[in-house]
Each structure stands twice: as C-alpha cells, then as structure tokens.
Amino acid sequence: MAGHLFDHRKLGRALDLFDTDPLIGAGLPYWLPGGAAIRHALEEYVRELERKAGYQHVYSPVLGKRELYEISGHWEHYRDGMYPPMTVSPAADGPGSGGEDAAGQVVLRPSLCPHHAVMYRSRAHSYRELPLRMAELGGMYRAELSGVLGGLTRARSIQLNDAHIFCTVDQVRDEAAAALRMIREAYRSLGIEPARYRLSLAGPSAKYVGSQQMWDEAAGVLRDVLHRAGVAYEEEAGEAAFYGPKIDVQVADSAEREASLSTVQVDFYQPERFGLEYTGPDGGKHRPVMVHRSVIGSLERAVAHLIDVHGGAFPPWIAPVQLVVLPVADAQRLPAEALVQAAIEQGLRAEMSADGSLGARIRAHRLVPYQAVIGAAEAQAGEVSVRLRDGRKLPSLRTADGVSQITRHVAAHSPELWPAAPGESRG
C-alpha cells in the first residue's frame, strides 16, 4: 500500500468500522461490528503475547478518588488533561458550607498506573516474586480540547494496552529490554514499521518531579536498552512523562504526521509516593522500580494507524472478515453454508455472499483475505477453490483442508497473505 494516502477517518467510516455522533459527543467514537472484530483480534493477540511473557492480567475501575491522583502526582501535574472531579458524597464540613472535600470526589482516570500501584501495595511481596508483571486492557479518559480531536488518533475515551512491571533495580534493564522486544515483535505481526525511536527526557519545566539523580539513572537505563537493541534513536527534551523518561516508538500516518504508539518508561517516583515495598534476601524492606510499558498503545490509535498503513487490506489475522464463501449458483448454497459454518467453528470470521454476479461479489469483497469459490465441480468433489486477495489462486483443496490451512496461517499472526508455496498461480 506504499504511496497511497489513506485517511483513517473517511476509510474507517466507509468500511463500517467506527463512527461518531454529536449526541454521544465529540472525541467519543463508537465501534461497529467490523471495527469491534479488529479490536477483539488485537486484544486477544496482545493478551496471549503478554501471558506467554509471564504477565498477570487484572481489571481495575475507570474511576478513582481524587486523592489517588494527588498521591500519584497526576492531579498536580496533569490536571488540565483530566475531567473535573465528581462529588459522590456530602462534603465533610456539611452541606451548604461551600467547602470542598477531596475525599468525597472521584475522577475519570487519565492513567492506569496509580490503580496498579495500589493493587501491588495491597499484598506483601518478596524478592522471590519479582519481577511482578501486571497487565490490563483498560479504559482511560483524557479531556482533550475539541480543536485537537481527530478520529481515533486523538479521542477522549481510549482503551489502553497497559502494563506495569514491579522489579528490583538489578532487573530494570532486562525488563525494559524485554518490553521493547515485545513491541518490535508485535509490529512485525501487525505489518507496521516505526517511523523512529525517541528517548523522551525531562525539559526545563516545573511539571517534572523527583531528583536529578533519579532522572539520570532512569535515562541511563533506557539508553542502555536502546543500545543493546541496536536501534537508532533521537533524544528529545520536554517529551517525558512527569514522573520519568521513556522510550517512545513513533509511527507516522500517510500525511507523515507523527504520534507515539508504544512506550517503555522507567519510574522511580511513584513507588516512593505510594510507599511500595518488597522484602529482600536480607529480610529488610526495599523499594521496587516500576516499568510502565504499552505494546500497541491505545486500541484507538493502533487501529487508526493500521487503517492508514493497510488501507483496509489488513493482515489476515486482523481482518474483520477473513473468509468469504462465494457459491457460483443457488445450487451450491448448501455446501457454501456448510463451509461457512465449518470455518466459524474453527475460529475464523467467515460469511457467505450469494447475491449478484460472481465477478461483482469478488470485487465487493476485494479486501477480504480469502475468497472461497464453490461451483458445481467443487460441490460435487467436496472441494473448494481459494482465491487470495492479491489475485493468487491456490490449487483446489478438499473443503476441510482448505479451512485448516487458512486457520493455521491466521493463527500464526503473520502479516503475509499466504506463505510462498509451489503450485500457486496468479489470477
């Protein structure tokens, strides 16, 4: 798709992936079935990737007391990006007094890390448990100004693929390096490329917290991780989170506008603020380090970038419909329906298209990775003719074999449409 210009907002609506409505609100997209299928595929993929890497998945509420964010530092340093607090209990100094009690206020969370810090703190931990890797696909809310909203790339409600690793100082480098490897593996499966890697550092602003030693140590860890990974990167002051430096994996859309998609952050600040501890081999109490990590960032921004890059011709494992079955005539409807059902039972997203000429149906489903044509000969032989999205045709296969081969390839999470094999021809 190189050289094409795709606008994810227009194409996403044209493909019935997502939309917005003034009655719901600006910056609050809703997902249609096709877009929801993409989201589910991404969620399942990243959860399995994390599970294999030793992460434990949790859920936490999208609301938190204002006090939670005062402790984390978000209230002081990120308040402009948060929604106003909601009072859910009477003020401590009585109704009608005009006073405000922060203990009775809750806010929509702008970040998951304070919740995870509290969850870690809720149980005692030994050094033998570390690193403890806690992951969540959770909702976050950002009070973005209307002028910066843009489809899925800048939204007010997002679902973030987030994780926090609680580890010892000696484990930080290896954990941050492993997180960066996961990001690079996911990008290969998604068929996307970073525009660049950025080491985001503190700038001359009062928003940055903690000591200079803390910042220098955290930045040194991330520099070492980048060097070990062998990737070129650029350092930029003023782009760090308020609590620590980060590796930002930048992606660019078709108009060459950059955005951060994935991040790895080292945080010495919040463990101290929340009083996080673990028992060391000496029997004493020690402070863990938090590594913040997001493999595919927000699902909204990830899907926007996938639309920009692939123009709707998604890698097979992501495609909203992976297999469309095309009976040549009404006489082949029953075997076509049976094939669709067999594919669905194997975990594929499959449907039948039977109305109109075969050529028109093939064109209408040009973005579907696999098109299975069943004519009289195929129906009689119990076979299927598989046409790939790029025009290649596979040799006729027994129906069960065709479904199995497609299922195996989809399960491999390859960005390729089909592995190279003898016997293929161009259509």
N, C-alpha and C positions, 0 to 999 in steps of 0.2 A: 504493500500500500504506500510505499515511499513516493513522495512527490505529490500526493493528493492532499487536499485541505479539507478536513472534516471538522464541522462544528458540532461538538457533542450535544449541545442543547437542541439544535434542529434535528440531528440524526436520531438522538435518543427519543424524541417525540415521534418522529416519523416511523421508527421501528417499534413503537408502543412499549418502550422500556420504562419511561418515567414521565411525569408531568407535574405541573404546579397549578394551583387555583387561588385566586385572590381571597376566597372565603376561608381557605386553610391558612394562607399567609405567605408573604414573600420569603424566599430562602428556606421553605419547608416543603421539599419535593415529596411526592408520593410515588410508590413503585408499582407499576403494572405487572401482570404475570411474567412477561418476558424479562423485565429487569429484576424481579424477585428471583427468578431462576438463576440469573447470573450471580446475584448476591448469595444465594444459597450455595452455589458451587464454590465461590470464593471462601465463604465461611467454613464449609466442610474441608476444603483443601488446607486452609491455614490452621484449623484446629488439629487436623491429623499431622501436619508438619510439626506443630508445637508438641503434640503428645509424644511423637517419636523422639523429640529432643529433651524430654523429661519435664515438660511444663505441666502444672496442675491448673485446671480451669475452674474459675469461680464466677459468681454473679454478685453484683452489688447494686444498690439502688441509685437512681438517677438524681435523687435529692439528697442533700446533706445539710446539716446545721451550719449556719454562717460561721460559728466558732471553729468548725473543722477547717475551713478555708482561711481563717485567721491564723490558726496554728501552722498550716502548710505554707503560708505566705501569699497564697493566691489573692486573698481579699485585699491585701495592701498593694500588691504589685501587679495584679491582673484584673482589678475591679472593673475597669472600663470594658473589658471583654466578657463580663458576666451579666446575667439578667438580675434585675433588682430582687432583693430578698422578699419572701412572703411570710407574713406573720401567721403562725398557726396556733398560737396560744396567747392568752392575755399577757400584757406587759407585767413584769414582776412588781412594778410600783403602782399597779392598779389601773383600771380603766379610766379613761378621761384625764389622766395626769399629763399626757403629752410626751411621756418618756418612751424611749425605745429600748427594748431588751433583746440583745443579740441572741440570747439563749432561746428565745421563742421564735427565731426566724430561721427559715430554711431557704436554700437557693438551688436552682438547677445547676448541676455540676458542670464546670468547664473542663474538668480533668478527672481521670480515674485514680491517679496516684495517691491522693490522700486516703481514699477508701481502702486501697490495698495496704497502705502503711498501717492503718488501724486494724485491718484483718491480720496482718503479721503480728502486731502488738498483742492481739487477743490471746495468744498462746505462748508458752515458754519455748525457747528454741536452743538447741545445742549446736556446736560447730559441726557435729556429725551430720546434721540435716542440711547444711549449706553446701552448695548454693540451693536456695529455695526459689523455684521459678513459678510465678503466679501470673496466669494469663486470663484475659477476658475480652470478649467482643461486646463492648458496652456503649450505651448512648451518652453523648455529651452535647452540651448546648453552648453556643457562642453568640453573643449579642452583636453580630456583625452589622455594620452600617448598611443601609439599603444601597448605597452607591457602589459598594464593592461586591455585592452578591452576584454570582454568575453560575447559573445552572447547578451542577453538582460540585463544582470546584470550590465555591465559597457558599456554604449553606449554614443555616442557623441551628440545624439539628443534624448530627452526624453519628454514625456508628463506627467506633474506632477499634481496630485490631491492636490491642494494647497489652503490654506485659511488664512486670517488674520483677527483677531478679535481686534477691537479698543474698549477699555474699560477703566473704571476708575480703580484706584489702588485697591479699595474695591471689584471690580468684578473679578480680575485676577484669584484668586483661583478657584472660581466656574466655570469660563470659561475654564481654563486649565483642571479641573476635568471632565467637560462635554466632552471635546475633547478626553480625554483618554477613557471615556466610549464609545464614538462612535467608536474608534479604536477597542476596545475589542468586541463590537457588530459586527463590520464588519468581524473580524477574525472568529467569530463563523459561520457566513453565508458562509464565504469562505472555511471553513473546515481546517483552519490552526492554528498553535499554535506558540506563541512567544518562541524563544529559551531563551531569558531573557530580562529584562528591565534594561536599563542603564541610569544613570544620568550623562550626559556628561558635564564636568566642564572645566574651563579655565586651562591652564598649563603655565609653565614658558616660554612664547613666546611673542614676540613683536606684534604678529598678533591680540591679544585681545585688545579691545578698551573699553573706559569708565572707570568709577571709581570702586574701590573695593567695595564700598557701593552698587553700582548698581548690581554688580555680586552677592554679598552676599544676597541681597534682592530677586533677581530673583531665585537663587538657593534654598533659603528658601521656596519660593512659591512652587517650583516643588517637593521638599522633602515632603512638607505637602500633596500635591496632591497624591503622591505615597503612603504615609502612609494611607491616607483616603481611597485609592482604595484597600488597603490590599494586595499589590503585593510586592514580594521580588525584590530588585534591587541592582545593584552594581554601585558604583561611580567610574568614570574614568576621571582623569585629562588629558587635552590636546585634548579632543574629542568635545569640544563645538564649536558652530558657533562663528565667530569672534566677534559678537555683543551680545552674550548672551548664557546662559546654556540651555540645552534641555534634554527632555526625549527621548531617542532613543529606539524604540521597535525593538529588534534584532531578525532576523529569520536565520535559518541555512538550507543549502541545504543538499542533500543526502550525500555529502562528508564532512559534518559538517563545511563548510565554512560559516562564519557569515557575515551578511550585515544588515544595518539599512533599515527598510522598512517604518516605520511610525515614526512621530516625533511630539512633543509638545514643543514649545520654548517660553520663556518669554523675551521680548525685550524692554528695556527702552531707548536704544541708538538711533535707527532710528527715533522714534517720535521726539526726540530732534534735530537730524540732519535735518529733513525736516520741523521743526517748526510746528508740528501738534498741534492742539488746539481743545478744546470744551468749551462752555460756561457753567459754573457750576451753581448750585442753588443760589450762592451768586452774580451772574451776572458777575463774573470775568472769566478770561481766565485760563484754566488748561490744562496740558499735558496728553494725553491719554497714555495707555500702549498698545503695540502690542503683541498679542499672535499669533505666527506662528504655523500652525497645518496642518499636512497631514495625512489623514486617511489610505489610501492604498499606499502612496508614489507614485513613478513613475509607470505608467501603464506597462512599460517595465519590471521593476524589479518584480512587482506584478505578471505578467503573467509567468515570469521565475520561480518564487517560486511556483506558482500553478502547473506548469508542473512538477517541482521537487517533489512536495508532492503527487500529484494525478496521475502522470504518464499518463496523457491524459484522465483518467476516472474522469472528472470534476464533481462537484456538478451540478445537473440538470439545474439550472438557468444560469450557466456559459457555459455549453456545446455548442460547435459550431453547432451541430445538436442535437436537443433534442428528436425528434421522427422520426424514420424511419418506413415507412409502407411497408410491405412485402406481396404482393399478392402471393398466392401459385401457381397459374397458370395464363395464359393470360386471362382467362375468368373473373378473378377478378380485372383486371386492372382499369376498370371504377370506381368501388367503392373505390379502393385504391387511385386513383387520387382525387376522391371527398373527401376522408378523409384527404389527404394532404392539399387540399385547405381549408377545414374547420379548420384544425389546424393552418394554416398560418393566416387565418382571426382572429383567437383567440389570435394571437401574438406569437405562437410557431415557432421555427425554425424546419421545417419538410421537408422531402423529401421522394421520393419513390425509392425502389430498386427492380428491376424486372428481372434482368439478372442473370442466373446461378441457381444452385440448392438452395433450401431454406436453407439447412444447411450451404452452403458456404456463402450465404448472411448474415445469422445470425452471422457467425464468422467474416466476413468482417466488420460488424458494431458492434462489441463487446463493443466498448467504448461509443456507443450511449445509453443514459439512458433508453429510452423506445422504444421497438420494437413492432409494431402492426401487427399481422399476420391476413390476411383475406383469408380464404379458402372458399370453396363452401357453407358450412353450415353457416359460418358467413355472407357471402354476402347475402344469402337468408333471413337470420333472421335480417339483418341490424345491426349486432353486430361486435365486434372486440375482438380479444384475445391479451391481452397486456402481453408481456414478459419483465421483468426488466433486466437490465444489469447484475445483480448478479445471474441470473438464476431463480428468483422467477417468478411465473405466477399468474396473477390476474384472478379472475373469469371473464367469458365472460361478456362484457358490451355492452349496446346499444352504437352505434358509437358516438352519441352526448355526452353521459355521460362519455365515455372514454376520449374524448377530454377535456371536462370540468374539470374532476378530475385531469388530468395531468396539465392543465393550472393553476388550483388553487394551486397545490403543487409547481409548478415553481414560481408562483407569491409570494409565502411565503418566497422565498430566503432561503430555508432550505438546509443545506449541506447533508441531508439524501436523499437517493434514493427514499424512499417511507415511509410514516408513517405506523407503525405497525397496522394491521387490521386483524380481523378474516376472514377466508376463503382463505388466501394466502397459496400457496404450493411451495415447492422447485422444480425447474425443473432440 
